[in-house]
Amino acid sequence: MAVTENGGNKAQVKRLHVLHMEGNARLSLTGVLNVKNYNDKEITLILSDYILIVGGDALNIDRLNIEEGNVVIDGTILSLRYVKALEKGSFLKRLGK
């Protein structure tokens, strides 16, 4: 885990993440900051620099510990997609240019 300065006033925690897949039926992941969205077809996880979207069928969060950053997902995992997380205020910064 690393701590970085964010705008000079607040420190933001950056967690490295590690994926472990058992076939396509079980996914263990460390470094999770939060769960943004969750249903049986898609689970959206917030990581330090990315958003990870897990797609599949009959997805279920078997274990979740946000304090430690751990999650275990069961079901038929069909896709893992990373999306770059936007910085807070980046949309407003672009408007101001």
N, C-alpha and C positions, 0 to 999 in steps of 0.2 A: 504494500500500500504506500502511496506517495502523497504528500501534501503540496499543493501548489497555491500560489497567490492568485487571487481573482480580483482584479481591479484595485489592488492595493489595500483593500479593507477586510475582506473575508477570505479565509483559507478554504479551499474546496478539496475534498478527499477524492483521490483518484485510486481506484482499485483495479489491479490487473485481473483479467478474467481467464479462466481455464474451463474448457469444455471436455466432457467425457461422454461418449455415446456407446451404448450397448445395443448393437444392431441399429434398427431404427425404432426401437420400442422404449428406450429409456435414455434421458439426457440429464446429466448432472452438470451443474454450472456454478462456478464461484465468481465473485466480483460483481454481483448484482446489487445495484443501488435501490431499485424499486420495480414493481410490476405496474405497468401502465394500463394494460388491457388484458383480459383473460376470458376466453370462452373455449368450447370444445374443438374449434377449428383453428384458433390463432391465439398465441400468447405473446405479448409485447413486453420485453424486459429492458429496463434502463440500465446501461453500463456507464462507465465514466465518460468515454468519448463517443460511444455509439449506442444505437438502439438495436436490439436483436429481436427479430420477429421470427418466432417458431411457428411453422404451419403444419397442419396435419389433420388427423381424424381422431376423435375420442380422446383429445388431450386433457390431461388432468395434472394439476400441481400436487404432487405427492408430499413434498416437504418444502417449506419455505422459512428461511430465517434471514430477514433483512439486516438485522444487526451484524451478523457474520457474513452476509452477502451470498448465501447459499440457496440454491433451488434445485429440486429434482422434479422432472416432468416425465410422466408416463403417457403412453398412447402410441399411435402410429405417426411417427415424425417423418414428414415428407419434404420439408424445406427449412433451411436456416438462412435468413437474410439480414445482413448488416446495413444499417442506414446511419450516416454520419449525423450525430446530434448537433443541432444548431446552438450557437452561443446565445445566452439570454440577451435580448435587445438587438440581435443582429439584424432583424427585419427593420427596426427603427433606425439603426445605423445606416443601412442601405438607403432608406428613404431620405435621410439627411444629406447624402452625398450629392 
